[in-house]
């Protein structure tokens, strides 16, 4: 089996990430420009997973400007063919090993109540890191113009020890 290549994305990867999101049919699709910006301005806190030259997973995140000890995990996506094989956990562990994340004490993300796989991924991460995960109000459904959008619960993992 071909090895995984985990790396920081470059601007040329923005469209490739967008395509993976589009194919996922489960993640919110943002503009290609948005993904290019993440790959440019926040590449130190993003990870791309490739196998045989194809993008099979990614995580986009950024350090919160008003809380430099907190990393907000914005999106994590894994190709359908790779789901259930630990790729999400591998991406998150790679991210946390980076020098750019050594001052991070907390991880935050928002997850809809129906997204069981993401909730399970972050619960497993908190368990592996031997730290609590706390759920609270994130963004209520009323903030989203499309009536089908669920509320986004805020999950906070930490404190982390490096």
N, C-alpha and C positions, 0 to 999 in steps of 0.2 A: 504494500500500500504506500502511496506517495505521502511524503512528509508534509506537515503543515508549515507554512511560512507566515509568521506573525510579524507585522511591521507597522510603523507609523504611515498613515496615508499621505499622499501628495495631492495637489490640485487635480492632477489627471485622473484620480480615483473617484472624484465627486460623482461623475455620471455613472460609474460602475456601481457605486453604493446606491444611487437613486434607482438603478435598474433592479438591484436585488430587493430593495424595498417594494418596488412596483410588483415584482414577481411574487413577493411573499403573500400578498392579499390579506395580511393581518396587521401590518404596521401602517400608521398614518403616513401618507406620501407627502413630502414637502417638495419644494422646487429644487431643481438641479443646482441652482445657485446656492441654496441653503447648504447643500452637502459640499459644494466646492468651498464655501466659506469655512465650514467645519474642518475640512482637510487642509485649509491654508492657515487659518488663525488659531485653531485648537488641535493641531496634529499631535502635540505632545500628550494630549489626553484622549486620543482616539486610537483605535487598533483596527487593522484590517487583517483578515485571515484568508489566505490563499492556498489553494491546492491545485497543482498542475496548471498554474497560471490563471486560474479562475477565482474570482471573489466568492467565497463561501460563507463569510460572516464579517461582522463589523460591530464596533461599539463607538458611539459618539458621546462625548462628555466634555464638561468644562468646569473649571474651578469657579465657585460663586464669588463674584467681586466683593461682596460685603462680608463674606465668611471664607477667608482663604484656606481654612482647614477642612472645607467641605467640597466634595466633588459631586456635581449633579450629572447623573447618567441619563442622557437624553433619549437615545435609542440604542437598542441592541437587536441585531437581526442575524438570522442564520438561514442559509438556503434550505429549502424543504428537504432536499436529499440528505442533509447532514443533521437534521433535528433529532433530538433524543440521544445524541452521542457525546454530550459533554462539551460541545464547542462553545456554548455561551459561558460556561464556567472557565474554560481555558482562556477566552478573551478577557474576562474580568480579572483573572489571576495575573495575566500578562500586564494588564494596565496597572495594577497595584504594585508590580515589581519595578516599575519605571522610576527613575530618579525624579521625574516631574511630579510624582505622587507620594513622595516620602513624607511630606508635611501634612498629608491628608489624614484626618482623624475620623471623618464621617463621610458616608456615601448617602446620597439621596436620589430618589427616582419617583416617578409617578406611574401608577399602574391602574388600569380599569378593573373593576371587580370581576368581569368575565374572563380576564386574561390569566387563567390558571397556570400556564407554563411559565410566565414571567414571575408570578408570585412564588412559584416553587423554586425557580432559579435563584432568586434573591434570598429565600429562606435557607436554601442549601449553602449559599455563600456565607451568610451570617453564621450558620452552624460550623462551617469549616474555619471561619475566622474566630470562632468562639466569642462572639459578641452579640448583643441584642439587636433585634429588628423591631422598630416601633412604627405602627400604622397610625396615621392621622388624616385629617381633612386636607385635601390637596386643592383641586379645582372642581367646584360643583358643575354638574351638567348644564346648568342655566347659563354658564359663561360661553358655551359653544353654540354658534348659530345653527348648526345642523342638529335637528331634534333627535337624531339617533345616537348622538355621542353620549357615552356614559360619563359619570363623574370620574375624576382621576384622584385616586387615593395617594397620599404621600407616604413613602416608606423611607425610614432613616435607619441606617446600619452603622453601628459604632458604639463606643469609640474603638478605633483600630489601633493595634500595636504593631509597629513594623520591626 
